[in-house]
């Protein structure tokens, strides 16, 4: 397994995926790092198959991000409220990824989606995952993943269209 290639190819999408639950880019990077460690351990001990590494990696990153949330629930609730209340909080997208106006509109639209739809949209669009892989990672059927994606994309289109009109 070429772990460096996997980190370079999948890392940015995994960080964006982890940002759904975590308030900062740094925390998301930590969750991705932990997800890679968990995946490496699972493969080296035979609990995961190398051919299903990407879905397992998404599952591990999700688990690491949620563990981070649980670690200090009181602190996390305070930070999450602060994150939601501040319009100038750290953006999901880095400046070189999109122009600031487009990135802010997309971030707002993504945050308005229900979490189940948002995570599937991020995995499909930025993570370039198939519905089978998404289903495997989230422990849902591929059809459920496809439905969540379709509803999420429909909501994003409406939200972004509304924003461009105003």
Backbone torsions as a table, in degrees:
resi	resn	phi	psi	omega
1	UNK	NA	128.2	178.0
2	UNK	-91.7	89.5	-175.0
3	UNK	-65.9	-36.7	178.3
4	UNK	-61.3	-44.0	178.5
5	UNK	-63.7	-42.3	179.9
6	UNK	-62.7	-42.2	177.4
7	UNK	-63.0	-46.2	-179.3
8	UNK	-64.9	-40.1	-177.4
9	UNK	-77.1	-40.1	-171.2
10	UNK	-105.6	-17.0	-174.8
11	UNK	-54.2	-53.2	-178.2
12	UNK	-59.3	-41.7	179.0
13	UNK	-66.9	-36.1	178.8
14	UNK	-68.6	-35.9	176.8
15	UNK	-64.5	-45.5	177.0
16	UNK	-60.4	-40.7	178.2
17	UNK	-60.4	-45.6	-179.5
18	UNK	-68.3	-27.0	-179.9
19	UNK	-62.8	-18.1	178.1
20	UNK	-60.5	-29.5	-176.3
21	UNK	-109.9	-21.1	-172.2
22	UNK	-111.7	145.7	-170.6
23	UNK	-80.5	-13.6	-178.3
24	UNK	-138.0	158.8	177.7
25	UNK	-61.9	-40.1	-178.5
26	UNK	-63.5	-43.1	177.8
27	UNK	-63.7	-39.5	178.9
28	UNK	-64.1	-41.6	176.7
29	UNK	-62.0	-38.9	176.7
30	UNK	-62.5	-41.6	178.9
31	UNK	-65.0	-38.9	178.2
32	UNK	-65.3	-43.7	178.1
33	UNK	-59.4	-46.1	179.0
34	UNK	-63.4	-38.5	177.1
35	UNK	-61.7	-40.0	177.2
36	UNK	-65.9	-40.4	178.7
37	UNK	-63.3	-45.9	179.4
38	UNK	-62.4	-39.5	179.6
39	UNK	-66.7	-44.4	178.5
40	UNK	-59.0	-44.7	178.7
41	UNK	-62.5	-42.8	-178.4
42	UNK	-63.9	-39.7	179.5
43	UNK	-71.9	-41.7	-177.8
44	UNK	-69.7	-22.7	177.9
45	UNK	-99.2	-1.4	177.1
46	UNK	85.2	7.0	179.2
47	UNK	-78.3	-17.5	178.6
48	UNK	-132.8	149.7	179.8
49	UNK	-95.0	139.7	-177.7
50	UNK	-61.5	-32.1	-179.6
51	UNK	-71.6	-16.4	177.6
52	UNK	-110.3	30.4	-172.5
53	UNK	-66.5	-40.4	-175.3
54	UNK	-66.9	-49.2	175.8
55	UNK	-59.5	-39.3	178.4
56	UNK	-63.6	-38.6	179.1
57	UNK	-62.4	-44.3	176.8
58	UNK	-61.3	-42.8	178.9
59	UNK	-62.2	-42.1	-179.4
60	UNK	-66.9	-39.4	178.3
61	UNK	-66.5	-42.8	178.1
62	UNK	-59.8	-46.4	179.9
63	UNK	-62.8	-42.6	179.3
64	UNK	-64.9	-39.3	178.8
65	UNK	-65.7	-43.4	179.3
66	UNK	-68.3	-34.5	175.0
67	UNK	-62.1	-40.0	177.9
68	UNK	-60.5	-40.4	178.4
69	UNK	-64.0	-39.4	-177.2
70	UNK	-75.1	-25.5	-172.7
71	UNK	-54.8	-44.5	-179.8
72	UNK	-138.7	79.1	-170.7
73	UNK	-62.0	-37.8	-179.6
74	UNK	-64.4	-47.8	178.5
75	UNK	-63.3	-41.9	-178.1
76	UNK	-64.9	-41.0	178.8
77	UNK	-61.6	-42.9	179.2
78	UNK	-62.9	-44.9	-179.9
79	UNK	-67.8	-38.6	180.0
80	UNK	-64.4	-41.9	177.9
81	UNK	-62.7	-44.1	177.9
82	UNK	-61.2	-42.8	179.2
83	UNK	-60.4	-44.0	-178.5
84	UNK	-71.6	-31.9	-176.3
85	UNK	-80.8	-21.3	-175.8
86	UNK	-93.2	119.0	176.5
87	UNK	-71.8	-18.9	-178.1
88	UNK	-101.2	24.2	178.8
89	UNK	-66.0	164.4	-177.6
90	UNK	-57.6	128.9	-176.0
91	UNK	-72.9	156.7	174.5
92	UNK	-67.5	-42.3	-173.9
93	UNK	-100.1	134.7	178.3
94	UNK	-72.5	152.4	-176.1
95	UNK	-53.3	-36.1	-178.0
96	UNK	-75.5	-11.7	-178.4
97	UNK	-80.8	-28.9	-177.7
98	UNK	-163.6	162.0	176.3
99	UNK	-70.1	149.5	-171.6
100	UNK	-56.5	-38.3	-178.9
101	UNK	-67.3	-45.3	178.5
102	UNK	-64.9	-43.4	-179.6
103	UNK	-61.9	-42.7	-179.8
104	UNK	-65.0	-42.2	178.3
105	UNK	-64.1	-41.8	178.8
106	UNK	-67.0	-40.8	178.2
107	UNK	-61.7	-45.7	178.3
108	UNK	-60.3	-43.3	-179.9
109	UNK	-64.8	-42.2	177.8
110	UNK	-62.5	-43.8	-178.2
111	UNK	-66.6	-22.6	179.8
112	UNK	-78.9	-14.5	179.4
113	UNK	-74.2	150.1	170.5
114	UNK	-60.4	145.4	-176.2
115	UNK	-53.6	-37.6	-178.8
116	UNK	-64.1	-38.3	178.4
117	UNK	-74.8	-42.0	-177.0
118	UNK	-60.1	-44.7	-176.9
119	UNK	-66.8	-35.2	177.8
120	UNK	-69.3	-42.3	179.1
121	UNK	-61.4	-45.0	-179.9
122	UNK	-63.2	-44.0	-179.9
123	UNK	-64.0	-38.6	-177.0
124	UNK	-76.5	-49.1	-173.8
125	UNK	-77.5	-54.3	-175.4
126	UNK	-90.0	-29.8	179.3
127	UNK	-88.3	-10.8	178.6
128	UNK	52.8	41.9	-179.4
129	UNK	-93.6	151.0	174.1
130	UNK	-80.2	164.7	177.6
131	UNK	-65.9	-32.4	175.2
132	UNK	-62.1	-45.8	-179.8
133	UNK	-66.2	-40.0	178.5
134	UNK	-63.9	-45.7	178.3
135	UNK	-58.7	-42.9	178.9
136	UNK	-63.0	-44.8	-177.7
137	UNK	-66.3	-38.5	-175.6
138	UNK	-96.8	-1.6	-178.8
139	UNK	59.2	47.3	174.7
140	UNK	-131.3	168.3	178.8
141	UNK	-74.9	154.1	175.5
142	UNK	-58.8	-33.7	178.5
143	UNK	-66.5	-38.8	176.7
144	UNK	-64.4	-42.4	177.7
145	UNK	-60.2	-43.7	-179.9
146	UNK	-64.3	-40.5	178.3
147	UNK	-64.3	-45.1	179.0
148	UNK	-61.9	-39.1	178.0
149	UNK	-63.6	-48.1	-178.6
150	UNK	-60.1	-47.0	179.5
151	UNK	-65.8	-39.2	178.6
152	UNK	-64.6	-44.2	179.6
153	UNK	-65.8	-37.8	177.8
154	UNK	-62.4	-44.1	178.9
155	UNK	-66.3	-39.5	177.7
156	UNK	-62.7	-44.6	179.3
157	UNK	-58.5	-47.3	-180.0
158	UNK	-61.8	-46.0	-178.0
159	UNK	-63.6	-45.3	-178.2
160	UNK	-72.1	-33.3	176.7
161	UNK	-67.2	-42.5	177.6
162	UNK	-60.2	-43.0	-178.7
163	UNK	-64.1	-39.2	-178.6
164	UNK	-72.8	-23.0	178.6
165	UNK	-77.6	-37.4	-177.0
166	UNK	-77.0	NA	NA
